[in-house]
Amino acid sequence: MDSQSPATRRVLVAKPRGYCAGVDRAVEAVEKALDQYGAPIYVRKQIVHNTHVVKTLEARGAVFVEETEQVPEGAIVVFSAHGVAPSVHEEAAGRRLKTIDATCPLVTKVHNEAKRFAAKDYDILLIGHEGHEEVEGTAGEAPQHIQLVDGLDGVGEVEVRDPEKVVWLSQTTLSVDETIETVARLRERFPNLIDPPSDDICYATSNRQAAVKEIAAESELVIVVGSANSSNSKRLVEVAKDYGADASYLVDDASLIRDEWLEGVTTVGLTSGASVPEELVEGVLRKLAGLGFTDVQEIESVKESMRFALPHELRRDLRAV
């Protein structure tokens, strides 16, 4: 049989993939707020880093703004899953805004760690990507104590006051392998570097990277569904290449898949970032099926059951109805 026969073409679909508990909570918070209070509901920054989710919520009456000052006084504003600095809460209070804080609880955990170590006068090395909203929010908790380490290249620039009082924290959506390597390099410089009380990289990021490692070894091509500004989605592309895929591409949806990517390919790996609705993955599967990739196998590396309650400000008002 010809190796390119459609009968031999298969898709290995990673599980877990797509929405994590924090994203699910944040998107539902905006949807419930629209139901409860009516449009418009203002959202500071993208609620999650996914183009399709943002457009869908905009169509329902959500208004996305970059800064709190763009929200009319007294209006309702939702803070995104990535978290905000204390100064943003202060600005909102100054404008008499009703706030719904949809910060992922796992990001809040990192904020609390930053506050606790800053109170003990530690130098805090925050591993993350410069300019990312989550990093800006965490750094805002203790700007005098936190310095950013943007990957391995940033290790040599770190300066601390006391090598005996240094702790590392991290953005929740980083590459697990690269973070381990960065911490090892930091520890060469600061042997008494303290680890956070628990892993800062979130369970969903770790699980999705583990699932991609499993399918990449058997795939010539791995397609990751996710938006270009999604840190965890971009990491999945990198992990796929590192673990055996000849090529890996990030696409917002099926329309961006190019036929030439599939030339000579018999096995495609497929996954999605933690802010991607499953309907976009289904769209990719339909496109691949039309190109002869009809043998679909789901590869489950770990079971997920995590759920987070809605923000308390919203729960209170929903109960009052």
Residue pairs with C-beta under 8 A, 6 or more apart in sequence:
1 7
1 8
3 266
4 264
4 266
6 292
6 293
6 294
7 295
8 266
8 295
9 265
9 266
9 267
9 268
9 291
9 292
9 293
9 294
9 295
10 266
10 267
10 268
10 293
10 295
10 296
10 297
11 267
11 268
11 269
11 270
11 285
11 288
11 293
11 295
11 296
11 297
12 215
12 218
12 219
12 267
12 268
12 269
12 270
12 297
12 299
13 215
13 269
13 270
13 271
13 281
13 285
13 296
13 297
13 298
13 299
14 208
14 211
14 212
14 214
14 215
14 269
14 270
14 271
14 299
14 301
15 211
15 298
15 299
15 300
15 301
16 204
16 207
16 208
16 211
16 300
16 301
16 302
16 303
16 304
17 208
17 211
17 271
17 272
17 276
17 281
18 272
18 273
18 274
18 276
18 277
18 278
18 281
19 27
19 274
19 275
19 276
19 277
19 278
20 202
20 203
20 204
20 205
20 274
20 275
20 306
21 104
21 204
21 306
21 307
21 308
22 81
22 104
22 105
22 106
22 107
22 202
22 204
22 274
22 308
23 48
23 81
23 104
23 274
23 275
24 307
24 308
25 81
25 102
25 104
25 308
25 309
25 310
25 311
26 47
26 48
26 78
26 80
26 81
26 102
26 104
27 47
27 48
27 53
27 57
28 310
29 47
29 78
29 100
29 102
29 310
29 311
29 314
30 41
30 43
30 47
30 57
30 62
30 78
30 102
31 57
31 60
32 310
32 314
32 318
33 41
33 76
33 78
33 100
33 314
34 41
34 57
34 60
34 61
34 62
36 314
36 317
36 318
36 321
37 76
37 317
38 61
39 60
39 61
39 62
40 61
40 62
40 63
40 75
41 61
41 62
41 63
41 76
41 77
41 78
42 62
42 63
42 64
42 65
42 70
42 71
42 72
42 75
42 76
42 77
42 78
43 57
43 62
43 63
43 64
43 65
43 77
43 78
43 80
44 65
44 66
44 67
44 68
44 71
44 77
44 78
44 79
44 80
44 84
44 88
45 64
45 65
45 66
45 80
45 82
45 133
46 54
46 64
46 80
46 229
47 53
47 54
47 57
47 62
47 64
47 78
47 80
47 81
47 102
48 54
48 80
48 81
48 275
49 82
49 226
49 227
49 229
49 230
49 231
49 233
49 273
49 275
50 226
50 227
50 230
50 273
50 275
50 276
50 277
51 227
51 252
52 227
52 252
52 253
52 276
52 277
52 280
53 275
53 277
54 64
57 64
58 64
62 78
65 71
68 77
68 88
68 91
68 92
68 95
68 97
69 91
69 95
71 77
71 92
71 95
71 97
73 95
73 96
73 97
74 95
74 96
74 97
74 98
75 97
75 98
76 97
76 98
76 99
76 100
77 92
77 97
77 98
77 99
77 100
78 99
78 100
78 101
78 102
79 88
79 99
79 100
79 101
79 102
79 103
80 102
80 103
80 133
81 102
81 103
81 104
81 107
81 275
82 103
82 104
82 107
82 132
82 133
82 134
82 137
83 103
83 104
83 107
83 108
83 111
83 133
83 134
83 137
83 138
84 101
84 103
84 137
84 140
85 136
85 137
85 139
85 140
85 141
86 140
86 141
87 140
88 137
88 140
89 99
92 99
98 313
99 313
100 311
100 313
100 314
101 311
101 313
102 311
103 111
103 137
104 172
104 202
104 308
105 308
106 172
106 202
106 203
107 134
107 137
107 138
107 172
109 198
109 200
110 138
110 169
110 170
110 171
110 172
110 196
110 200
111 137
111 138
111 141
113 169
113 196
113 197
113 200
114 124
114 126
114 138
114 139
114 141
114 142
114 145
114 146
114 169
115 141
115 142
117 124
117 142
117 145
117 167
117 169
118 124
118 141
118 142
118 144
118 145
118 146
120 165
121 145
121 165
122 145
122 165
122 166
122 167
122 194
123 145
123 147
123 160
123 161
123 162
123 165
123 166
123 167
124 142
124 145
124 146
124 147
124 166
124 167
124 168
124 169
125 146
125 147
125 149
125 158
125 160
125 166
125 167
125 168
125 169
125 186
125 193
126 135
126 138
126 139
126 146
126 147
126 148
126 149
126 168
126 169
126 170
126 171
127 149
127 150
127 151
127 168
127 169
127 170
127 171
127 174
127 179
127 182
127 183
128 134
128 135
128 138
128 148
128 149
128 150
128 170
128 171
128 174
129 135
129 150
129 151
129 171
129 174
129 231
130 148
130 150
132 171
132 231
134 171
134 172
134 173
134 231
135 148
135 171
138 146
138 169
138 171
139 146
139 148
147 158
147 159
148 154
149 155
149 158
149 168
149 182
149 186
151 178
151 182
152 178
152 181
152 182
152 185
155 182
155 185
155 186
155 189
158 186
158 189
158 190
160 166
160 190
163 190
163 191
163 192
164 192
166 190
166 192
166 193
166 194
167 193
167 194
167 195
167 196
168 183
168 186
168 193
168 194
168 195
168 196
169 196
169 200
170 179
170 196
170 200
170 201
171 200
171 201
171 231
172 200
172 201
172 202
172 205
173 201
173 202
173 205
173 230
173 231
173 232
173 235
173 274
174 201
174 205
174 231
174 235
175 209
175 235
175 238
175 239
176 201
176 205
176 206
176 209
177 209
177 239
177 242
178 238
179 201
183 193
183 195
186 193
187 193
199 206
203 304
203 306
204 232
204 274
204 304
204 306
205 232
205 235
205 274
207 301
207 302
207 304
208 232
208 236
208 271
208 273
208 274
209 235
209 236
209 239
210 301
210 302
211 271
211 299
211 300
211 301
211 302
212 222
212 224
212 236
212 239
212 240
212 243
212 269
212 271
213 239
213 243
214 299
214 301
215 222
215 240
215 269
215 270
215 271
215 299
216 222
216 239
216 240
216 241
216 242
216 243
216 244
216 245
216 248
216 269
217 243
217 244
218 244
218 267
218 269
219 240
219 244
219 245
219 267
219 268
219 269
220 245
220 246
220 247
220 264
220 265
220 266
220 267
220 268
221 245
221 246
221 247
221 248
221 249
221 261
221 262
221 265
221 267
221 268
221 269
222 236
222 237
222 240
222 241
222 245
222 247
222 248
222 249
222 268
222 269
222 270
222 271
223 248
223 249
223 251
223 257
223 261
223 268
223 269
223 270
223 271
223 284
224 233
224 236
224 237
224 240
224 248
224 249
224 250
224 251
224 271
224 272
224 273
225 233
225 250
225 251
225 252
225 253
225 270
225 271
225 272
225 273
225 276
225 280
225 281
225 284
226 232
226 233
226 234
226 236
226 250
226 251
226 252
226 272
226 273
226 275
226 276
227 233
227 252
227 273
227 275
228 234
228 250
228 252
230 273
230 274
230 275
230 276
232 273
232 274
232 275
233 250
233 272
233 273
233 274
233 275
233 276
234 250
236 248
236 250
236 271
236 273
237 248
237 249
237 250
238 248
240 248
240 269
241 247
241 248
245 269
247 261
249 257
249 261
251 257
251 284
252 280
253 280
253 283
253 284
254 280
254 283
254 284
254 286
254 287
257 284
257 287
257 288
259 291
262 268
262 288
262 291
262 293
268 288
268 293
270 281
270 284
270 285
270 288
272 278
272 280
272 281
285 296
289 296
309 315
310 318
